Amino acid sequence: MIVPGGGLSKEGRWIVGSKKFFLPVKVMAKKFQGKFLCYLRNAELRFGGTQKYLADEARFEQFLSGLYQKDWYVYCKPPFKTNQSVLQYLGRYTHRVAISNHRLVELKNGEVTFK
């Protein structure tokens, strides 16, 4: 999630925020955790495969309770200078693959061999 380093005025003009972060990082982590889990709890979710057990309301609540017990971390960095730099930053993460093609050795009988 990217949080912009500024906001819109009532007139619709962009106002650049200060050089400091909006909230202290630990506060932002707790706030993000609370909001994320609240929206997750209220979402209309469908579970399948190995997560099908979470369709049971009691099990889903138990799962969420465990998430509230964990420490969540937020990585903060200074604001980007341009829209282009935001896209370049995100592109490094969204277009990264777990195993690149040059590491694949063989696909045989449903099994993948890689370096």
VEXVO-970872 format. One line per field, with one value per residue: residue in three letters; residue number from 0; x, y, z of N, C-alpha, C in turn. Coordinates in steps of 0.1 Angstrom, whole numbers, always signed. Layout:
code	c(ala	...);
pos	c(NUM	...);
n_u	c(X	...);
n_v	c(Y	...);
n_w	c(Z	...);
ca_u	c(X	...);
ca_v	c(Y	...);
ca_w	c(Z	...);
c_u	c(X	...);
c_v	c(Y	...);
c_w	c(Z	...);
***
This chain:
code	c(met	ile	val	pro	gly	gly	gly	leu	ser	lys	glu	gly	arg	trp	ile	val	gly	ser	lys	lys	phe	phe	leu	pro	val	lys	val	met	ala	lys	lys	phe	gln	gly	lys	phe	leu	cys	tyr	leu	arg	asn	ala	glu	leu	arg	phe	gly	gly	thr	gln	lys	tyr	leu	ala	asp	glu	ala	arg	phe	glu	gln	phe	leu	ser	gly	leu	tyr	gln	lys	asp	trp	tyr	val	tyr	cys	lys	pro	pro	phe	lys	thr	asn	gln	ser	val	leu	gln	tyr	leu	gly	arg	tyr	thr	his	arg	val	ala	ile	ser	asn	his	arg	leu	val	glu	leu	lys	asn	gly	glu	val	thr	phe	lys);
pos	c(0	1	2	3	4	5	6	7	8	9	10	11	12	13	14	15	16	17	18	19	20	21	22	23	24	25	26	27	28	29	30	31	32	33	34	35	36	37	38	39	40	41	42	43	44	45	46	47	48	49	50	51	52	53	54	55	56	57	58	59	60	61	62	63	64	65	66	67	68	69	70	71	72	73	74	75	76	77	78	79	80	81	82	83	84	85	86	87	88	89	90	91	92	93	94	95	96	97	98	99	100	101	102	103	104	105	106	107	108	109	110	111	112	113	114);
n_u	c(+8	+5	+9	+1	+22	+9	-20	-54	-66	-96	-104	-94	-67	-34	-17	+15	+29	+47	+82	+85	+72	+37	+26	+41	+61	+56	+30	+17	+18	+2	-22	-27	-28	-51	-72	-69	-76	-101	-116	-111	-125	-151	-155	-169	-160	-148	-138	-117	-102	-73	-79	-106	-117	-118	-142	-160	-174	-166	-140	-128	-128	-111	-88	-84	-81	-56	-41	-43	-27	-2	+29	+29	+46	+57	+70	+86	+93	+109	+88	+81	+96	+84	+55	+64	+86	+73	+59	+81	+93	+72	+70	+93	+86	+61	+65	+84	+96	+92	+109	+131	+131	+156	+165	+150	+150	+138	+106	+87	+66	+48	+65	+88	+121	+147	+174);
n_v	c(-12	+22	+53	+85	+114	+138	+158	+166	+199	+217	+229	+212	+213	+200	+195	+195	+174	+177	+172	+153	+121	+112	+99	+84	+55	+31	+37	+39	+13	-1	+12	+6	-22	-25	-13	-28	-54	-50	-43	-67	-85	-76	-80	-96	-126	-155	-187	-213	-244	-253	-234	-235	-242	-218	-206	-212	-194	-193	-204	-186	-163	-171	-173	-146	-135	-145	-130	-104	-106	-106	-88	-61	-47	-17	-3	+26	+53	+82	+106	+101	+117	+121	+110	+91	+80	+66	+46	+32	+22	+6	-12	-27	-45	-56	-69	-88	-121	-153	-176	-172	-176	-186	-202	-224	-259	-283	-297	-323	-350	-335	-323	-298	-289	-269	-245);
n_w	c(+0	-8	+7	+0	+1	+9	+1	-11	-15	-5	-28	-47	-53	-52	-22	-9	+15	+47	+51	+70	+82	+80	+102	+132	+125	+140	+150	+126	+116	+135	+130	+103	+105	+121	+105	+81	+89	+99	+76	+62	+78	+74	+47	+18	+14	-4	+0	-11	-20	-1	+18	+24	+48	+62	+56	+75	+100	+128	+126	+109	+125	+145	+130	+123	+148	+155	+137	+147	+170	+161	+154	+132	+105	+90	+62	+57	+35	+22	+3	-32	-60	-85	-106	-123	-111	-90	-104	-115	-92	-81	-103	-100	-81	-88	-112	-107	-107	-91	-98	-123	-159	-169	-148	-149	-155	-162	-170	-161	-160	-143	-125	-116	-123	-112	-111);
ca_u	c(+0	+13	+2	+6	+28	+2	-35	-61	-73	-111	-105	-89	-53	-25	-8	+26	+30	+60	+93	+84	+61	+24	+25	+53	+60	+49	+16	+11	+17	-10	-34	-29	-33	-65	-80	-69	-83	-115	-121	-111	-136	-164	-155	-176	-149	-151	-126	-116	-89	-69	-84	-120	-121	-120	-156	-167	-173	-158	-126	-123	-126	-99	-77	-82	-75	-41	-34	-43	-17	+12	+34	+29	+57	+54	+83	+83	+104	+105	+80	+87	+96	+75	+47	+72	+94	+64	+57	+93	+94	+62	+73	+103	+80	+49	+70	+94	+91	+99	+119	+132	+131	+169	+167	+142	+158	+130	+92	+85	+56	+42	+75	+97	+135	+153	+187);
ca_v	c(+0	+34	+64	+97	+124	+151	+156	+176	+209	+218	+233	+202	+214	+191	+202	+186	+173	+180	+162	+142	+112	+116	+93	+76	+42	+21	+40	+36	-1	-5	+17	-2	-35	-24	-10	-39	-66	-46	-45	-81	-91	-72	-83	-108	-135	-169	-195	-225	-252	-256	-224	-237	-242	-204	-203	-214	-181	-194	-206	-173	-154	-176	-169	-132	-132	-147	-119	-93	-109	-105	-74	-58	-38	-8	+3	+40	+59	+96	+107	+101	+130	+122	+99	+81	+72	+57	+35	+24	+16	-5	-22	-37	-55	-63	-77	-98	-135	-161	-183	-167	-187	-192	-211	-236	-269	-293	-299	-337	-357	-326	-319	-288	-289	-256	-243);
ca_w	c(+0	-8	+12	-6	+10	+7	+0	-19	-8	-8	-42	-56	-56	-44	-12	-6	+30	+52	+49	+80	+78	+85	+116	+135	+118	+148	+150	+112	+115	+143	+124	+91	+109	+125	+94	+72	+95	+100	+63	+59	+86	+68	+32	+13	+9	-8	+2	-18	-19	+13	+27	+25	+62	+67	+53	+88	+107	+140	+122	+103	+136	+151	+121	+124	+162	+154	+130	+156	+179	+155	+151	+118	+102	+79	+57	+52	+28	+18	-8	-45	-66	-97	-108	-131	-101	-83	-113	-116	-79	-81	-113	-96	-73	-94	-123	-103	-107	-81	-104	-136	-169	-171	-138	-151	-161	-168	-166	-165	-151	-133	-116	-121	-118	-114	-105);
c_u	c(+9	+4	+8	+12	+22	-13	-41	-67	-88	-113	-100	-74	-45	-17	+2	+27	+44	+70	+92	+72	+48	+22	+38	+51	+53	+34	+10	+9	+5	-22	-37	-34	-47	-75	-81	-78	-98	-122	-122	-123	-150	-165	-164	-166	-155	-138	-128	-103	-86	-74	-99	-125	-124	-134	-164	-164	-164	-143	-120	-120	-113	-87	-74	-76	-60	-34	-33	-31	-3	+16	+34	+39	+53	+68	+80	+96	+100	+96	+87	+86	+86	+66	+55	+80	+86	+62	+69	+95	+85	+65	+84	+97	+69	+54	+81	+88	+99	+111	+120	+134	+145	+172	+160	+150	+149	+116	+89	+76	+51	+52	+84	+111	+141	+166	+186);
c_v	c(+12	+45	+77	+107	+138	+148	+167	+186	+209	+222	+223	+203	+205	+199	+192	+186	+177	+169	+150	+133	+116	+111	+86	+62	+32	+24	+37	+21	-6	+0	+9	-16	-35	-22	-22	-51	-63	-48	-59	-88	-88	-75	-95	-117	-148	-176	-208	-233	-254	-245	-225	-237	-228	-199	-204	-201	-182	-196	-193	-163	-158	-172	-154	-128	-134	-136	-106	-94	-107	-90	-72	-47	-29	-3	+16	+46	+73	+96	+106	+115	+132	+109	+88	+73	+63	+44	+26	+16	+4	-16	-32	-48	-63	-72	-87	-112	-143	-169	-178	-179	-193	-202	-224	-246	-279	-293	-313	-343	-348	-321	-309	-289	-275	-255	-233);
c_w	c(+0	-3	+7	+5	+9	+6	-8	-10	-11	-23	-52	-60	-47	-35	-8	+9	+34	+49	+59	+76	+85	+100	+119	+129	+127	+149	+137	+111	+123	+136	+111	+95	+113	+114	+84	+77	+97	+87	+58	+66	+79	+53	+30	+6	+6	-6	-5	-15	-4	+23	+29	+39	+68	+64	+65	+96	+120	+136	+116	+114	+143	+143	+123	+138	+162	+147	+138	+167	+174	+154	+136	+116	+89	+75	+51	+45	+24	+5	-21	-51	-78	-98	-114	-121	-92	-91	-114	-103	-78	-91	-109	-87	-80	-106	-120	-103	-96	-86	-119	-146	-170	-160	-140	-159	-169	-162	-171	-155	-140	-123	-123	-115	-121	-107	-93);
***
